[in-house]
Amino acid sequence: MQAGREEYLDGSFDLLCRGGTAWRAGKGRRYGSVWEEPRRAWSVPMTAALFRTELFRRVGGLEESFESYLEDVEFGLRCAVHGYRGLYVPEAAAVHAGSATLGPWHAETTRRIARNQVWLIARHQPEFWLGRYRRQVWTAQLLWGLVALRHGAFLAWLRGKWEGIRGFRAVRDGSGGDGAALDAILEDQEQLILELQRETGFDAYWRWYFRLAGRRRG
């Protein structure tokens, strides 16, 4: 729940689109029936989560090069590729003051998010991802840049993208993996973004993403 507005969600679980940007499902929505049912989740925010120690032994810990922002999404995607899924339990609630130190559109916040959006792709089958979803990646990343521009953070966005490109090879995970598994995971998550946005009201970002990026199903 959002600190100071506890009838509103800070988020429930994380969903990643084919373009490499994420939605913290329910963020800013009033808590209601959509969010009251437990469900399987590909990725959960580290704000309020429990993990078995064995999971970290098998898939590794958080990617330290990310510093902050999207490190939990990257971890969730890594878990999903290894066949693990989480459980969203609405009864387990916490209050979160998101970006309380710097603010949501501080230059440093924006730079890290913009960089980590690139590194997220770098760590997960980048040739497959960029080859199969080139249109979606361009759409998602540039739309996020327009959002940053609207909030006066466009230069920070540019710095983050440039840093992400320069560090692409350094953070890349060379362990290989299954492109088919990644494909299925991203398709499933993006479909759920679309369904929940339809049900709870479209954010402008996601409305334009689905208009421009296209859908194969749903």
N, C-alpha and C positions, 0 to 999 in steps of 0.2 A: 504494500500500500504506500501511497505517497505521503511523506512526512508533511503534516499540517493540513492534508486533505485526504483523510484516511478512508473516505467513501469512494475514492478513485484509485485505480490500479497504477502502480509503478510498472508492473509487468507480471506475467504469469509463467511463460516459457518463451524460449527464443526460437525464431524461425528464420531460415536463410533462403534467399531467392537465388535463382540461377545467375543473377548478375553480380553476386558477391556482397550484397548489402543485407543487413538483418533487420528484423522487426521484433521488438520485445512485445509479444502478443498482449494486447489489451492496454498498453501504455496510454494513460490519459483518459481511459474509459471509466465510466461509473461502474462499480462492481454490481453484477447482476447475474441472471440465470445462465448466460453463456459461459461464465467463468466459475460456476458453482459445482460442476461435475468433474471428477477425476478423469484424467486421460493420459495415454502414453505420450511421451514427449521426446523428441530427438535431442533437444538441448535445453538446459535449465540455467537460469542466472545464478551466479555464485553468491548473490545477496542472501539467499535463503535456500540452502541445499545440503543434503546429506549424501555422502559417498562411502562405499566400502573401500578400505585400504587396498584391497586386492585389485580394484579397478586401476588405481594409479600405478601399481606394479606392472600391469599388463599394457596399458596404453601410454604411460608417462604422465608427467605433471603438466601444469600450465606452461605455455610457451613464454619464457621470460623476456624474449626480445620484444614482445608486444607491450611490455610495461603495464599498461592498463588500457581498457576498452577493447572489446571483442576477443579477449583472451579466453573467456568462458565459452564463447560461440565456437572458437577454433577447437577447444577441448571437446565440446559436445559433438562437433563434426567428426573429430578423430574417434571418439567413442562409437559413433554411429557406423563409421566405416568398419570398425572392428566388431560390429554386430550388437552393440549395447544400446539400450534405450532407457530413458528415465520415466518417472511417473510424476505428473503434476497432481499435487494434493492440496486442494483449496483450503482445507482446515489448517494447514501449516502456513501461517501468515507472519510476515515481518514488515516493519515500517522502514522505508529507505529514503534517505535524503540524497537523491541522485546528483552527481557532480557538485556536491556541496562545497568543495574546496575552491574550485575554479569557476564553476558555472557551466551550463550546457554548451554555450557557444564561445567560450574563451578560446583564444588562439591556440593554446597548448592542447586543449581538449579536441578541437577540430583537427589539428595537425595529426595527433595520434590516431584518431578514428580514420581519417583519410589514408594514412600510411598503412594501418592494419587491415583495411579493406583490401589493399593490394597484397599484403603478405598472407592473408587468409587464402587467397587463390594460389600464391606461390607454394604453400605448404601442402596443397592437395591436388595432385594430378594437373599441374598448370597447363601442359600441352593439350590434354583432353578437355579441360575446362574452357580454355581460351579458344580452342578449335571448335568445339561443339556449341558454345554459348557466347560467341563473340558479340553478337547483336545485343544480347541481354546484359553483358558486362558493360559495354559502352553506354547503354541506356541507363543502367542503374548508377554507374559511377558519375556520369555527367549530370544526371538529375540531382544527385546528392550535392554536386558542386553548385548547382543553381540554388538549392536550399541554403547552402553556406553563404552564397552571395546575398541572399535575402536577409540573412542575419549578420551581415557585415564581416564575414569570416572567410571570404573567398581567397585571400592571399595565404591564409593558414592552410586552407584546403589544397592550394597549389603546392605549397611546401611539403605537405604530407604526401601527396601523390608522387612528387619528385623523389622524396626520400624512400618511398615504397618501391619505386622503379629501380633506384640505385642499389637498394639492398635486396632486390628480388632473388638473385642467385644465392646470396649469403644465407638467407633464412629458408631457402627451399629444402623440403624434406625429400631426400633421395631414396626413401624406402620403397618407392613404387606404390603399388596398391591396385585396386580393382576399379577401373573406370566405370564399369557397368553398375557397380554398387554405388559409387558417387552419383551417377546419373539418376538412379532410382531415389536416392535420398533427397537430392535437390528438387526433383520433380514433385515428390511427396510433400516436402516442406512448402514449396511455392504454391501448390494447390491449396494447402491449408491457409496460407496467407490470403489467397483470393477468397476463399469461402468465408473466413472470419471478417475480412474487410467488407464483403457484401452484407454480412449479417449485422455488423455493428456500425456501419457507416465508413465510407472510404476516406482515408487521409489523402490529401492532394498528391503526395509523393507516389503512393501506391496506385492511385487512379491513373496517373500519367505513365507509370511504369508498365502497367498491364495494357494500356492503349498502345504504347510504342514498342514494347518488347514482344508482344504476341503470346498466345497460349496454344499449346498442343491439345489440351483437353480441358474440360470444365467450362 
